[in-house]
């Protein structure tokens, strides 16, 4: 079995590939965070609309006459 030597050039190549991989993962995480921020805003809007609608229904039920 032949043993290969880890030269400085090979170690530099490995370090560069690892740096590129970490940069790609970092970019992916930043993209996911941006998407999650957009989803959070959408959920707040939908939830707020539902709450306003529910308050409106409750107010309509409380204001309506009991006998009708």
mmCIF file of the N, C-alpha and C atoms, coordinates in Angstrom:
data_MODEL
# 
_entry.id   MODEL 
# 
loop_
_atom_site.group_PDB 
_atom_site.id 
_atom_site.type_symbol 
_atom_site.label_atom_id 
_atom_site.label_alt_id 
_atom_site.label_comp_id 
_atom_site.label_asym_id 
_atom_site.label_entity_id 
_atom_site.label_seq_id 
_atom_site.pdbx_PDB_ins_code 
_atom_site.Cartn_x 
_atom_site.Cartn_y 
_atom_site.Cartn_z 
_atom_site.occupancy 
_atom_site.B_iso_or_equiv 
_atom_site.pdbx_formal_charge 
_atom_site.auth_seq_id 
_atom_site.auth_comp_id 
_atom_site.auth_asym_id 
_atom_site.auth_atom_id 
_atom_site.pdbx_PDB_model_num 
ATOM 1   N N  . UNK A 1 1  ? 0.846   -1.167 0.000  1.00 0.00 ? 1  UNK A N  1 
ATOM 2   C CA . UNK A 1 1  ? 0.000   0.000  0.000  1.00 0.00 ? 1  UNK A CA 1 
ATOM 3   C C  . UNK A 1 1  ? 0.899   1.240  0.000  1.00 0.00 ? 1  UNK A C  1 
ATOM 4   N N  . UNK A 1 2  ? 0.642   2.101  -0.964 1.00 0.00 ? 2  UNK A N  1 
ATOM 5   C CA . UNK A 1 2  ? 1.448   3.305  -1.095 1.00 0.00 ? 2  UNK A CA 1 
ATOM 6   C C  . UNK A 1 2  ? 0.930   4.397  -0.157 1.00 0.00 ? 2  UNK A C  1 
ATOM 7   N N  . UNK A 1 3  ? 1.831   5.037  0.501  1.00 0.00 ? 3  UNK A N  1 
ATOM 8   C CA . UNK A 1 3  ? 1.463   6.101  1.430  1.00 0.00 ? 3  UNK A CA 1 
ATOM 9   C C  . UNK A 1 3  ? 1.677   7.445  0.734  1.00 0.00 ? 3  UNK A C  1 
ATOM 10  N N  . UNK A 1 4  ? 0.660   8.284  0.789  1.00 0.00 ? 4  UNK A N  1 
ATOM 11  C CA . UNK A 1 4  ? 0.780   9.597  0.164  1.00 0.00 ? 4  UNK A CA 1 
ATOM 12  C C  . UNK A 1 4  ? 1.158   10.621 1.210  1.00 0.00 ? 4  UNK A C  1 
ATOM 13  N N  . UNK A 1 5  ? 1.943   11.567 0.792  1.00 0.00 ? 5  UNK A N  1 
ATOM 14  C CA . UNK A 1 5  ? 2.404   12.603 1.721  1.00 0.00 ? 5  UNK A CA 1 
ATOM 15  C C  . UNK A 1 5  ? 1.468   13.799 1.646  1.00 0.00 ? 5  UNK A C  1 
ATOM 16  N N  . UNK A 1 6  ? 1.203   14.373 2.775  1.00 0.00 ? 6  UNK A N  1 
ATOM 17  C CA . UNK A 1 6  ? 0.389   15.578 2.844  1.00 0.00 ? 6  UNK A CA 1 
ATOM 18  C C  . UNK A 1 6  ? 1.338   16.774 2.753  1.00 0.00 ? 6  UNK A C  1 
ATOM 19  N N  . UNK A 1 7  ? 1.474   17.254 1.557  1.00 0.00 ? 7  UNK A N  1 
ATOM 20  C CA . UNK A 1 7  ? 2.349   18.405 1.352  1.00 0.00 ? 7  UNK A CA 1 
ATOM 21  C C  . UNK A 1 7  ? 1.612   19.674 1.749  1.00 0.00 ? 7  UNK A C  1 
ATOM 22  N N  . UNK A 1 8  ? 2.361   20.745 1.858  1.00 0.00 ? 8  UNK A N  1 
ATOM 23  C CA . UNK A 1 8  ? 1.749   22.032 2.198  1.00 0.00 ? 8  UNK A CA 1 
ATOM 24  C C  . UNK A 1 8  ? 0.716   22.435 1.155  1.00 0.00 ? 8  UNK A C  1 
ATOM 25  N N  . UNK A 1 9  ? 1.000   22.139 -0.101 1.00 0.00 ? 9  UNK A N  1 
ATOM 26  C CA . UNK A 1 9  ? 0.061   22.480 -1.171 1.00 0.00 ? 9  UNK A CA 1 
ATOM 27  C C  . UNK A 1 9  ? -1.237  21.692 -1.030 1.00 0.00 ? 9  UNK A C  1 
ATOM 28  N N  . UNK A 1 10 ? -1.140  20.417 -0.703 1.00 0.00 ? 10 UNK A N  1 
ATOM 29  C CA . UNK A 1 10 ? -2.350  19.601 -0.524 1.00 0.00 ? 10 UNK A CA 1 
ATOM 30  C C  . UNK A 1 10 ? -3.140  20.061 0.685  1.00 0.00 ? 10 UNK A C  1 
ATOM 31  N N  . UNK A 1 11 ? -2.432  20.425 1.759  1.00 0.00 ? 11 UNK A N  1 
ATOM 32  C CA . UNK A 1 11 ? -3.128  20.928 2.940  1.00 0.00 ? 11 UNK A CA 1 
ATOM 33  C C  . UNK A 1 11 ? -3.806  22.261 2.640  1.00 0.00 ? 11 UNK A C  1 
ATOM 34  N N  . UNK A 1 12 ? -3.151  23.109 1.854  1.00 0.00 ? 12 UNK A N  1 
ATOM 35  C CA . UNK A 1 12 ? -3.767  24.380 1.464  1.00 0.00 ? 12 UNK A CA 1 
ATOM 36  C C  . UNK A 1 12 ? -5.004  24.145 0.610  1.00 0.00 ? 12 UNK A C  1 
ATOM 37  N N  . UNK A 1 13 ? -4.916  23.179 -0.310 1.00 0.00 ? 13 UNK A N  1 
ATOM 38  C CA . UNK A 1 13 ? -6.081  22.840 -1.136 1.00 0.00 ? 13 UNK A CA 1 
ATOM 39  C C  . UNK A 1 13 ? -7.243  22.352 -0.278 1.00 0.00 ? 13 UNK A C  1 
ATOM 40  N N  . UNK A 1 14 ? -6.930  21.507 0.701  1.00 0.00 ? 14 UNK A N  1 
ATOM 41  C CA . UNK A 1 14 ? -7.971  21.009 1.601  1.00 0.00 ? 14 UNK A CA 1 
ATOM 42  C C  . UNK A 1 14 ? -8.577  22.159 2.390  1.00 0.00 ? 14 UNK A C  1 
ATOM 43  N N  . UNK A 1 15 ? -7.743  23.047 2.895  1.00 0.00 ? 15 UNK A N  1 
ATOM 44  C CA . UNK A 1 15 ? -8.240  24.189 3.661  1.00 0.00 ? 15 UNK A CA 1 
ATOM 45  C C  . UNK A 1 15 ? -9.122  25.077 2.788  1.00 0.00 ? 15 UNK A C  1 
ATOM 46  N N  . UNK A 1 16 ? -8.729  25.288 1.537  1.00 0.00 ? 16 UNK A N  1 
ATOM 47  C CA . UNK A 1 16 ? -9.537  26.112 0.634  1.00 0.00 ? 16 UNK A CA 1 
ATOM 48  C C  . UNK A 1 16 ? -10.878 25.459 0.333  1.00 0.00 ? 16 UNK A C  1 
ATOM 49  N N  . UNK A 1 17 ? -10.885 24.139 0.138  1.00 0.00 ? 17 UNK A N  1 
ATOM 50  C CA . UNK A 1 17 ? -12.148 23.437 -0.112 1.00 0.00 ? 17 UNK A CA 1 
ATOM 51  C C  . UNK A 1 17 ? -13.050 23.495 1.109  1.00 0.00 ? 17 UNK A C  1 
ATOM 52  N N  . UNK A 1 18 ? -12.463 23.356 2.285  1.00 0.00 ? 18 UNK A N  1 
ATOM 53  C CA . UNK A 1 18 ? -13.261 23.436 3.510  1.00 0.00 ? 18 UNK A CA 1 
ATOM 54  C C  . UNK A 1 18 ? -13.824 24.843 3.694  1.00 0.00 ? 18 UNK A C  1 
ATOM 55  N N  . UNK A 1 19 ? -13.000 25.859 3.435  1.00 0.00 ? 19 UNK A N  1 
ATOM 56  C CA . UNK A 1 19 ? -13.481 27.238 3.535  1.00 0.00 ? 19 UNK A CA 1 
ATOM 57  C C  . UNK A 1 19 ? -14.623 27.493 2.566  1.00 0.00 ? 19 UNK A C  1 
ATOM 58  N N  . UNK A 1 20 ? -14.502 26.978 1.345  1.00 0.00 ? 20 UNK A N  1 
ATOM 59  C CA . UNK A 1 20 ? -15.566 27.149 0.348  1.00 0.00 ? 20 UNK A CA 1 
ATOM 60  C C  . UNK A 1 20 ? -16.844 26.442 0.799  1.00 0.00 ? 20 UNK A C  1 
ATOM 61  N N  . UNK A 1 21 ? -16.699 25.272 1.387  1.00 0.00 ? 21 UNK A N  1 
ATOM 62  C CA . UNK A 1 21 ? -17.861 24.539 1.880  1.00 0.00 ? 21 UNK A CA 1 
ATOM 63  C C  . UNK A 1 21 ? -18.552 25.276 3.014  1.00 0.00 ? 21 UNK A C  1 
ATOM 64  N N  . UNK A 1 22 ? -17.760 25.798 3.941  1.00 0.00 ? 22 UNK A N  1 
ATOM 65  C CA . UNK A 1 22 ? -18.347 26.551 5.048  1.00 0.00 ? 22 UNK A CA 1 
ATOM 66  C C  . UNK A 1 22 ? -18.996 27.834 4.548  1.00 0.00 ? 22 UNK A C  1 
ATOM 67  N N  . UNK A 1 23 ? -18.418 28.483 3.558  1.00 0.00 ? 23 UNK A N  1 
ATOM 68  C CA . UNK A 1 23 ? -19.013 29.694 2.995  1.00 0.00 ? 23 UNK A CA 1 
ATOM 69  C C  . UNK A 1 23 ? -20.349 29.374 2.342  1.00 0.00 ? 23 UNK A C  1 
ATOM 70  N N  . UNK A 1 24 ? -20.416 28.219 1.659  1.00 0.00 ? 24 UNK A N  1 
ATOM 71  C CA . UNK A 1 24 ? -21.672 27.810 1.024  1.00 0.00 ? 24 UNK A CA 1 
ATOM 72  C C  . UNK A 1 24 ? -22.740 27.520 2.085  1.00 0.00 ? 24 UNK A C  1 
ATOM 73  N N  . UNK A 1 25 ? -22.361 26.835 3.146  1.00 0.00 ? 25 UNK A N  1 
ATOM 74  C CA . UNK A 1 25 ? -23.310 26.538 4.221  1.00 0.00 ? 25 UNK A CA 1 
ATOM 75  C C  . UNK A 1 25 ? -23.766 27.828 4.891  1.00 0.00 ? 25 UNK A C  1 
ATOM 76  N N  . UNK A 1 26 ? -22.834 28.754 5.096  1.00 0.00 ? 26 UNK A N  1 
ATOM 77  C CA . UNK A 1 26 ? -23.174 30.039 5.703  1.00 0.00 ? 26 UNK A CA 1 
ATOM 78  C C  . UNK A 1 26 ? -24.168 30.793 4.830  1.00 0.00 ? 26 UNK A C  1 
ATOM 79  N N  . UNK A 1 27 ? -23.960 30.795 3.522  1.00 0.00 ? 27 UNK A N  1 
ATOM 80  C CA . UNK A 1 27 ? -24.886 31.464 2.599  1.00 0.00 ? 27 UNK A CA 1 
ATOM 81  C C  . UNK A 1 27 ? -26.260 30.794 2.635  1.00 0.00 ? 27 UNK A C  1 
ATOM 82  N N  . UNK A 1 28 ? -26.279 29.466 2.701  1.00 0.00 ? 28 UNK A N  1 
ATOM 83  C CA . UNK A 1 28 ? -27.555 28.744 2.765  1.00 0.00 ? 28 UNK A CA 1 
ATOM 84  C C  . UNK A 1 28 ? -28.304 29.086 4.044  1.00 0.00 ? 28 UNK A C  1 
ATOM 85  N N  . UNK A 1 29 ? -27.603 29.168 5.155  1.00 0.00 ? 29 UNK A N  1 
ATOM 86  C CA . UNK A 1 29 ? -28.240 29.491 6.435  1.00 0.00 ? 29 UNK A CA 1 
ATOM 87  C C  . UNK A 1 29 ? -28.788 30.912 6.404  1.00 0.00 ? 29 UNK A C  1 
ATOM 88  N N  . UNK A 1 30 ? -28.044 31.842 5.821  1.00 0.00 ? 30 UNK A N  1 
ATOM 89  C CA . UNK A 1 30 ? -28.535 33.228 5.715  1.00 0.00 ? 30 UNK A CA 1 
ATOM 90  C C  . UNK A 1 30 ? -29.790 33.279 4.851  1.00 0.00 ? 30 UNK A C  1 
ATOM 91  N N  . UNK A 1 31 ? -29.823 32.510 3.775  1.00 0.00 ? 31 UNK A N  1 
ATOM 92  C CA . UNK A 1 31 ? -30.999 32.472 2.903  1.00 0.00 ? 31 UNK A CA 1 
ATOM 93  C C  . UNK A 1 31 ? -32.196 31.895 3.651  1.00 0.00 ? 31 UNK A C  1 
ATOM 94  N N  . UNK A 1 32 ? -31.968 30.840 4.414  1.00 0.00 ? 32 UNK A N  1 
ATOM 95  C CA . UNK A 1 32 ? -33.061 30.247 5.193  1.00 0.00 ? 32 UNK A CA 1 
ATOM 96  C C  . UNK A 1 32 ? -33.589 31.207 6.241  1.00 0.00 ? 32 UNK A C  1 
ATOM 97  N N  . UNK A 1 33 ? -32.682 31.944 6.879  1.00 0.00 ? 33 UNK A N  1 
ATOM 98  C CA . UNK A 1 33 ? -33.128 32.925 7.873  1.00 0.00 ? 33 UNK A CA 1 
ATOM 99  C C  . UNK A 1 33 ? -33.991 33.997 7.231  1.00 0.00 ? 33 UNK A C  1 
ATOM 100 N N  . UNK A 1 34 ? -33.642 34.436 6.046  1.00 0.00 ? 34 UNK A N  1 
ATOM 101 C CA . UNK A 1 34 ? -34.448 35.436 5.343  1.00 0.00 ? 34 UNK A CA 1 
ATOM 102 C C  . UNK A 1 34 ? -35.830 34.867 5.009  1.00 0.00 ? 34 UNK A C  1 
ATOM 103 N N  . UNK A 1 35 ? -35.875 33.622 4.556  1.00 0.00 ? 35 UNK A N  1 
ATOM 104 C CA . UNK A 1 35 ? -37.154 32.997 4.244  1.00 0.00 ? 35 UNK A CA 1 
ATOM 105 C C  . UNK A 1 35 ? -38.004 32.827 5.499  1.00 0.00 ? 35 UNK A C  1 
ATOM 106 N N  . UNK A 1 36 ? -37.384 32.444 6.594  1.00 0.00 ? 36 UNK A N  1 
ATOM 107 C CA . UNK A 1 36 ? -38.118 32.274 7.852  1.00 0.00 ? 36 UNK A CA 1 
ATOM 108 C C  . UNK A 1 36 ? -38.661 33.615 8.325  1.00 0.00 ? 36 UNK A C  1 
ATOM 109 N N  . UNK A 1 37 ? -37.885 34.685 8.134  1.00 0.00 ? 37 UNK A N  1 
ATOM 110 C CA . UNK A 1 37 ? -38.368 36.014 8.500  1.00 0.00 ? 37 UNK A CA 1 
ATOM 111 C C  . UNK A 1 37 ? -39.609 36.385 7.710  1.00 0.00 ? 37 UNK A C  1 
ATOM 112 N N  . UNK A 1 38 ? -39.624 36.063 6.425  1.00 0.00 ? 38 UNK A N  1 
ATOM 113 C CA . UNK A 1 38 ? -40.804 36.322 5.607  1.00 0.00 ? 38 UNK A CA 1 
ATOM 114 C C  . UNK A 1 38 ? -42.001 35.497 6.048  1.00 0.00 ? 38 UNK A C  1 
ATOM 115 N N  . UNK A 1 39 ? -41.756 34.243 6.392  1.00 0.00 ? 39 UNK A N  1 
ATOM 116 C CA . UNK A 1 39 ? -42.851 33.389 6.878  1.00 0.00 ? 39 UNK A CA 1 
ATOM 117 C C  . UNK A 1 39 ? -43.391 33.891 8.205  1.00 0.00 ? 39 UNK A C  1 
ATOM 118 N N  . UNK A 1 40 ? -42.508 34.361 9.059  1.00 0.00 ? 40 UNK A N  1 
ATOM 119 C CA . UNK A 1 40 ? -42.938 34.889 10.359 1.00 0.00 ? 40 UNK A CA 1 
ATOM 120 C C  . UNK A 1 40 ? -43.863 36.091 10.159 1.00 0.00 ? 40 UNK A C  1 
ATOM 121 N N  . UNK A 1 41 ? -43.491 36.975 9.231  1.00 0.00 ? 41 UNK A N  1 
ATOM 122 C CA . UNK A 1 41 ? -44.316 38.144 8.945  1.00 0.00 ? 41 UNK A CA 1 
ATOM 123 C C  . UNK A 1 41 ? -45.670 37.723 8.395  1.00 0.00 ? 41 UNK A C  1 
ATOM 124 N N  . UNK A 1 42 ? -45.690 36.742 7.490  1.00 0.00 ? 42 UNK A N  1 
ATOM 125 C CA . UNK A 1 42 ? -46.953 36.261 6.934  1.00 0.00 ? 42 UNK A CA 1 
ATOM 126 C C  . UNK A 1 42 ? -47.835 35.656 8.018  1.00 0.00 ? 42 UNK A C  1 
ATOM 127 N N  . UNK A 1 43 ? -47.244 34.892 8.920  1.00 0.00 ? 43 UNK A N  1 
ATOM 128 C CA . UNK A 1 43 ? -48.025 34.292 10.012 1.00 0.00 ? 43 UNK A CA 1 
ATOM 129 C C  . UNK A 1 43 ? -48.597 35.353 10.937 1.00 0.00 ? 43 UNK A C  1 
ATOM 130 N N  . UNK A 1 44 ? -47.827 36.392 11.207 1.00 0.00 ? 44 UNK A N  1 
ATOM 131 C CA . UNK A 1 44 ? -48.334 37.468 12.049 1.00 0.00 ? 44 UNK A CA 1 
ATOM 132 C C  . UNK A 1 44 ? -49.510 38.177 11.382 1.00 0.00 ? 44 UNK A C  1 
ATOM 133 N N  . UNK A 1 45 ? -49.416 38.384 10.081 1.00 0.00 ? 45 UNK A N  1 
ATOM 134 C CA . UNK A 1 45 ? -50.513 39.039 9.366  1.00 0.00 ? 45 UNK A CA 1 
ATOM 135 C C  . UNK A 1 45 ? -51.771 38.172 9.373  1.00 0.00 ? 45 UNK A C  1 
ATOM 136 N N  . UNK A 1 46 ? -51.608 36.889 9.087  1.00 0.00 ? 46 UNK A N  1 
ATOM 137 C CA . UNK A 1 46 ? -52.758 35.985 9.066  1.00 0.00 ? 46 UNK A CA 1 
ATOM 138 C C  . UNK A 1 46 ? -53.351 35.858 10.462 1.00 0.00 ? 46 UNK A C  1 
ATOM 139 N N  . UNK A 1 47 ? -52.501 35.666 11.453 1.00 0.00 ? 47 UNK A N  1 
ATOM 140 C CA . UNK A 1 47 ? -52.988 35.543 12.829 1.00 0.00 ? 47 UNK A CA 1 
ATOM 141 C C  . UNK A 1 47 ? -53.685 36.805 13.300 1.00 0.00 ? 47 UNK A C  1 
ATOM 142 N N  . UNK A 1 48 ? -53.126 37.955 12.937 1.00 0.00 ? 48 UNK A N  1 
ATOM 143 C CA . UNK A 1 48 ? -53.767 39.221 13.308 1.00 0.00 ? 48 UNK A CA 1 
ATOM 144 C C  . UNK A 1 48 ? -55.118 39.373 12.648 1.00 0.00 ? 48 UNK A C  1 
ATOM 145 N N  . UNK A 1 49 ? -55.216 38.983 11.384 1.00 0.00 ? 49 UNK A N  1 
ATOM 146 C CA . UNK A 1 49 ? -56.509 39.049 10.690 1.00 0.00 ? 49 UNK A CA 1 
ATOM 147 C C  . UNK A 1 49 ? -57.545 38.142 11.323 1.00 0.00 ? 49 UNK A C  1 
ATOM 148 N N  . UNK A 1 50 ? -57.107 36.960 11.710 1.00 0.00 ? 50 UNK A N  1 
ATOM 149 C CA . UNK A 1 50 ? -58.031 36.026 12.367 1.00 0.00 ? 50 UNK A CA 1 
ATOM 150 C C  . UNK A 1 50 ? -58.495 36.588 13.704 1.00 0.00 ? 50 UNK A C  1 
ATOM 151 N N  . UNK A 1 51 ? -57.581 37.168 14.457 1.00 0.00 ? 51 UNK A N  1 
ATOM 152 C CA . UNK A 1 51 ? -57.952 37.734 15.762 1.00 0.00 ? 51 UNK A CA 1 
ATOM 153 C C  . UNK A 1 51 ? -58.918 38.904 15.596 1.00 0.00 ? 51 UNK A C  1 
ATOM 154 N N  . UNK A 1 52 ? -58.670 39.765 14.622 1.00 0.00 ? 52 UNK A N  1 
ATOM 155 C CA . UNK A 1 52 ? -59.579 40.889 14.392 1.00 0.00 ? 52 UNK A CA 1 
ATOM 156 C C  . UNK A 1 52 ? -60.956 40.377 13.981 1.00 0.00 ? 52 UNK A C  1 
ATOM 157 N N  . UNK A 1 53 ? -60.978 39.371 13.120 1.00 0.00 ? 53 UNK A N  1 
ATOM 158 C CA . UNK A 1 53 ? -62.255 38.773 12.725 1.00 0.00 ? 53 UNK A CA 1 
ATOM 159 C C  . UNK A 1 53 ? -62.988 38.157 13.901 1.00 0.00 ? 53 UNK A C  1 
ATOM 160 N N  . UNK A 1 54 ? -62.260 37.481 14.767 1.00 0.00 ? 54 UNK A N  1 
ATOM 161 C CA . UNK A 1 54 ? -62.877 36.855 15.941 1.00 0.00 ? 54 UNK A CA 1 
ATOM 162 C C  . UNK A 1 54 ? -63.438 37.899 16.883 1.00 0.00 ? 54 UNK A C  1 
ATOM 163 N N  . UNK A 1 55 ? -62.704 38.975 17.096 1.00 0.00 ? 55 UNK A N  1 
ATOM 164 C CA . UNK A 1 55 ? -63.204 40.055 17.951 1.00 0.00 ? 55 UNK A CA 1 
ATOM 165 C C  . UNK A 1 55 ? -64.457 40.658 17.338 1.00 0.00 ? 55 UNK A C  1 
ATOM 166 N N  . UNK A 1 56 ? -64.482 40.801 16.017 1.00 0.00 ? 56 UNK A N  1 
ATOM 167 C CA . UNK A 1 56 ? -65.680 41.317 15.343 1.00 0.00 ? 56 UNK A CA 1 
ATOM 168 C C  . UNK A 1 56 ? -66.876 40.407 15.532 1.00 0.00 ? 56 UNK A C  1 
ATOM 169 N N  . UNK A 1 57 ? -66.671 39.114 15.416 1.00 0.00 ? 57 UNK A N  1 
ATOM 170 C CA . UNK A 1 57 ? -67.775 38.159 15.613 1.00 0.00 ? 57 UNK A CA 1 
ATOM 171 C C  . UNK A 1 57 ? -68.264 38.212 17.054 1.00 0.00 ? 57 UNK A C  1 
ATOM 172 N N  . UNK A 1 58 ? -67.364 38.256 18.000 1.00 0.00 ? 58 UNK A N  1 
ATOM 173 C CA . UNK A 1 58 ? -67.760 38.327 19.412 1.00 0.00 ? 58 UNK A CA 1 
ATOM 174 C C  . UNK A 1 58 ? -68.530 39.612 19.672 1.00 0.00 ? 58 UNK A C  1 
ATOM 175 N N  . UNK A 1 59 ? -68.066 40.725 19.128 1.00 0.00 ? 59 UNK A N  1 
ATOM 176 C CA . UNK A 1 59 ? -68.766 41.998 19.308 1.00 0.00 ? 59 UNK A CA 1 
ATOM 177 C C  . UNK A 1 59 ? -70.150 41.936 18.681 1.00 0.00 ? 59 UNK A C  1 
ATOM 178 N N  . UNK A 1 60 ? -70.283 41.329 17.521 1.00 0.00 ? 60 UNK A N  1 
ATOM 179 C CA . UNK A 1 60 ? -71.597 41.218 16.863 1.00 0.00 ? 60 UNK A CA 1 
ATOM 180 C C  . UNK A 1 60 ? -72.536 40.363 17.679 1.00 0.00 ? 60 UNK A C  1 
ATOM 181 N N  . UNK A 1 61 ? -72.038 39.295 18.272 1.00 0.00 ? 61 UNK A N  1 
ATOM 182 C CA . UNK A 1 61 ? -72.884 38.434 19.092 1.00 0.00 ? 61 UNK A CA 1 
ATOM 183 C C  . UNK A 1 61 ? -73.313 39.164 20.359 1.00 0.00 ? 61 UNK A C  1 
ATOM 184 N N  . UNK A 1 62 ? -72.420 39.929 20.960 1.00 0.00 ? 62 UNK A N  1 
ATOM 185 C CA . UNK A 1 62 ? -72.765 40.655 22.190 1.00 0.00 ? 62 UNK A CA 1 
ATOM 186 C C  . UNK A 1 62 ? -73.743 41.796 21.923 1.00 0.00 ? 62 UNK A C  1 
ATOM 187 N N  . UNK A 1 63 ? -73.672 42.416 20.763 1.00 0.00 ? 63 UNK A N  1 
ATOM 188 C CA . UNK A 1 63 ? -74.520 43.561 20.446 1.00 0.00 ? 63 UNK A CA 1 
ATOM 189 C C  . UNK A 1 63 ? -75.897 43.110 19.985 1.00 0.00 ? 63 UNK A C  1 
ATOM 190 N N  . UNK A 1 64 ? -75.983 41.948 19.389 1.00 0.00 ? 64 UNK A N  1 
ATOM 191 C CA . UNK A 1 64 ? -77.276 41.498 18.847 1.00 0.00 ? 64 UNK A CA 1 
ATOM 192 C C  . UNK A 1 64 ? -78.280 41.260 19.973 1.00 0.00 ? 64 UNK A C  1 
ATOM 193 N N  . UNK A 1 65 ? -79.548 41.526 19.685 1.00 0.00 ? 65 UNK A N  1 
ATOM 194 C CA . UNK A 1 65 ? -80.555 41.284 20.698 1.00 0.00 ? 65 UNK A CA 1 
ATOM 195 C C  . UNK A 1 65 ? -80.691 39.800 21.012 1.00 0.00 ? 65 UNK A C  1 
ATOM 196 N N  . UNK A 1 66 ? -81.028 39.502 22.244 1.00 0.00 ? 66 UNK A N  1 
ATOM 197 C CA . UNK A 1 66 ? -81.083 38.123 22.692 1.00 0.00 ? 66 UNK A CA 1 
ATOM 198 C C  . UNK A 1 66 ? -82.255 37.370 22.067 1.00 0.00 ? 66 UNK A C  1 
ATOM 199 N N  . UNK A 1 67 ? -83.377 37.979 21.890 1.00 0.00 ? 67 UNK A N  1 
ATOM 200 C CA . UNK A 1 67 ? -84.574 37.290 21.416 1.00 0.00 ? 67 UNK A CA 1 
ATOM 201 C C  . UNK A 1 67 ? -84.609 37.062 19.908 1.00 0.00 ? 67 UNK A C  1 
ATOM 202 N N  . UNK A 1 68 ? -83.689 37.596 19.122 1.00 0.00 ? 68 UNK A N  1 
ATOM 203 C CA . UNK A 1 68 ? -83.832 37.427 17.679 1.00 0.00 ? 68 UNK A CA 1 
ATOM 204 C C  . UNK A 1 68 ? -83.004 36.335 17.104 1.00 0.00 ? 68 UNK A C  1 
# 
